[in-house]
């Protein structure tokens, strides 16, 4: 555990130097004032329809008919093929609370880790009671090597395990890292190999909103393989 500037963080190096996972902890009660305001504003904008959260159809499942994701999502900034591309994307100027979430993520990365980055996309996900995000990786073409997310609301468990394409033996694909994400925490996945070799899932305890920021290039919009991304998995 380390301290730098405001707040403190924990860093976890993945095996074979395949990147690192970092939690920048919020500082309750007063250090989380920005996160508190953003969480409240997200709910107001979702309720008014200014942020059009929706559940997207699963593209890979073995059941008949249409199934929807276990969470609600809305994208801002650059289109992201994982969740509907341009159809589910609005500009940052139409989503001021998302811009505030991005600004907070970038500021905390600078303060705690001296990382200077300007993200051009934020995927906001809202989880109701008993909703979760299945195992997946952010490995589509055109995604930058740094992914950072702000947790708001109820705590959540985040698990990492090897991807099946690199470890086909299910007996060797156990969880290698489990973390608790609390209100105001920022989770950083640092390094492209984090997404290439590992997948992750998030299981909230109750109502939660997560704002995940990325740097996306135009290559992602042309990546047909991204359409496979949303899948049903325990």
C-alpha positions in Angstrom: 0.0 0.0 0.0 1.4 3.4 -1.0 0.6 7.1 -0.4 1.1 9.9 -2.9 -0.6 13.2 -2.8 -4.2 12.8 -1.9 -5.5 9.4 -0.8 -3.7 6.0 -0.9 -3.6 3.1 -3.2 -2.9 -0.6 -3.5 -1.1 -2.1 -6.5 -1.0 -5.7 -7.6 1.4 -7.0 -10.2 0.0 -9.7 -12.4 2.1 -12.9 -13.1 4.8 -12.8 -15.8 4.8 -9.0 -15.8 1.5 -8.8 -17.7 0.4 -5.5 -16.2 -0.9 -4.3 -12.9 -4.2 -3.7 -11.1 -4.3 -0.6 -8.8 -7.1 0.6 -6.5 -7.0 4.2 -5.6 -9.1 4.4 -2.4 -11.6 7.1 -1.7 -11.2 9.0 1.5 -14.4 9.0 3.5 -16.1 11.0 4.8 -14.9 14.3 3.4 -12.6 13.0 0.7 -15.5 11.5 -1.1 -17.6 14.7 -1.5 -17.0 14.8 -5.3 -18.0 11.1 -5.6 -21.1 11.7 -3.5 -22.2 14.6 -5.7 -21.5 12.7 -8.9 -23.5 9.7 -7.6 -26.5 11.9 -6.8 -26.3 13.7 -10.1 -26.1 10.4 -12.1 -29.4 9.3 -10.5 -31.1 12.6 -11.2 -30.0 12.6 -14.9 -31.0 8.9 -15.3 -34.4 9.6 -13.8 -35.1 12.6 -16.0 -34.0 10.8 -19.2 -31.0 13.0 -19.8 -28.8 9.9 -19.5 -30.6 7.2 -21.6 -29.6 4.1 -19.7 -30.8 0.8 -21.3 -30.2 -2.9 -21.2 -28.6 -4.2 -24.5 -29.4 -7.6 -26.1 -26.9 -10.3 -25.4 -25.1 -11.4 -28.6 -23.8 -14.7 -27.4 -26.0 -17.1 -25.5 -27.4 -20.6 -26.0 -31.0 -19.9 -25.3 -33.8 -19.1 -27.7 -35.1 -15.6 -28.0 -33.6 -12.3 -26.9 -31.8 -12.0 -23.7 -30.7 -8.7 -22.2 -27.5 -7.7 -20.3 -27.7 -7.9 -16.5 -27.1 -4.2 -16.1 -28.0 -0.9 -17.7 -25.5 1.1 -19.7 -24.9 4.4 -21.5 -21.8 5.5 -23.4 -20.4 9.0 -23.8 -17.6 10.4 -25.9 -16.1 8.1 -28.6 -18.4 5.3 -29.8 -17.6 1.9 -28.2 -18.6 -1.2 -30.2 -18.9 -3.3 -27.1 -22.2 -1.6 -26.2 -23.8 -0.6 -29.4 -21.3 1.8 -30.9 -22.8 5.1 -32.0 -26.4 3.9 -31.2 -25.6 4.1 -27.5 -23.3 7.1 -27.5 -23.9 10.7 -26.7 -21.3 13.6 -26.7 -19.8 14.7 -23.4 -21.4 18.1 -23.6 -24.8 16.4 -23.4 -23.7 14.4 -20.3 -22.2 16.8 -17.8 -22.2 14.3 -14.9 -20.2 11.9 -17.1 -17.6 14.6 -17.8 -17.4 15.2 -14.0 -16.7 11.5 -13.4 -14.0 11.5 -16.1 -12.4 14.6 -14.6 -12.4 13.0 -11.2 -10.8 9.8 -12.5 -8.1 11.7 -14.4 -7.4 13.9 -11.4 -7.0 11.0 -9.0 -4.7 9.2 -11.5 -2.5 12.3 -11.6 -2.5 12.8 -7.8 -1.9 9.2 -6.8 0.1 7.7 -9.6 1.4 10.6 -11.6 -0.4 9.3 -14.7 -1.2 12.0 -17.2 -4.0 10.9 -19.6 -7.1 12.3 -21.2 -9.8 9.7 -21.8 -12.1 10.2 -24.7 -14.8 7.7 -23.7 -16.7 6.8 -20.6 -19.1 3.8 -20.3 -21.5 4.3 -17.4 -23.1 1.1 -16.0 -26.0 1.0 -13.5 -26.6 -2.2 -11.5 -29.9 -2.8 -9.7 -30.2 -5.4 -6.9 -28.8 -8.8 -8.0 -27.5 -7.5 -11.3 -23.9 -8.0 -12.3 -21.5 -7.9 -15.2 -20.3 -11.3 -16.5 -16.7 -12.3 -17.1 -15.3 -10.3 -20.0 -12.1 -8.5 -21.2 -11.6 -5.1 -22.8 -9.5 -6.5 -25.5 -11.1 -5.1 -28.7 -9.0 -3.4 -31.3 -8.5 0.3 -30.8 -8.6 0.4 -27.0 -5.7 2.0 -25.2 -3.7 0.0 -22.6 -5.1 2.0 -19.6 -8.7 1.5 -18.3 -9.9 3.2 -15.2 -13.2 3.1 -13.4 -14.9 5.1 -10.7 -17.2 3.1 -8.3 -20.3 4.8 -6.9 -22.8 3.4 -4.4 -22.8 -0.1 -2.9 -19.6 -2.1 -2.7 -18.8 -4.7 -5.3 -16.5 -7.7 -5.7 -14.2 -7.7 -8.7 -12.6 -11.0 -9.8 -9.8 -11.7 -12.3 -9.1 -15.0 -14.0 -7.1 -16.2 -17.1 -8.8 -16.0 -20.5 -10.0 -19.3 -21.9 -8.1 -18.9 -25.2 -4.8 -18.8 -23.2 -5.7 -21.3 -20.5 -8.3 -23.9 -21.9 -8.0 -26.1 -18.9 -11.0 -25.0 -16.7 -9.2 -26.4 -13.6 -6.4 -23.9 -14.1 -8.7 -20.9 -14.7 -9.4 -20.1 -11.1 -9.6 -16.6 -9.8 -6.1 -15.1 -9.4 -7.2 -11.8 -7.8 -10.3 -10.6 -5.9 -10.9 -7.0 -4.8 -13.5 -5.1 -3.0 -14.5 -1.8 -4.7 -16.1 0.8 -2.4 -17.8 4.1 -3.0 -15.3 6.6 -4.3 -12.6 4.0 -5.2 -11.0 4.1 -8.6 -9.8 0.8 -10.2 -7.0 1.0 -12.7 -6.1 -1.8 -15.2 -2.7 -0.8 -16.5 -1.2 -2.6 -19.5 -2.6 -4.1 -22.7 -1.7 -7.6 -21.6 -4.2 -7.3 -18.7 -7.0 -7.5 -21.3 -5.2 -10.0 -23.5 -4.5 -12.6 -20.9 -7.2 -12.0 -18.2 -10.9 -11.4 -17.9 -12.8 -9.9 -15.1 -16.3 -9.8 -13.5 -18.0 -7.3 -11.2 -20.6 -8.5 -8.6 -22.2 -5.6 -6.7 -23.8 -6.0 -3.3 -26.7 -3.6 -4.2 -27.4 -0.5 -6.3 -24.2 0.7 -7.9 -23.1 2.9 -10.7 -19.7 2.6 -12.3 -18.0 5.0 -14.8 -15.3 3.3 -16.8 -13.0 5.5 -18.8 -10.9 4.5 -21.9 -8.9 6.0 -24.7 -10.4 4.7 -27.9 -9.1 5.1 -31.4 -11.2 5.1 -34.6 -9.9 1.5 -35.2 -12.5 0.3 -32.7 -15.4 1.5 -34.8 -14.2 -0.7 -37.7 -13.6 -3.8 -35.5 -16.3 -6.3 -36.4 -14.9 -8.7 -33.7 -16.1 -6.3 -31.0 -19.7 -7.4 -31.7 -19.0 -10.7 -30.0 -18.2 -9.0 -26.8 -21.4 -9.2 -24.7 -21.8 -12.8 -23.6 -23.7 -14.8 -21.0 -21.5 -16.5 -18.5 -21.7 -17.4 -14.9 
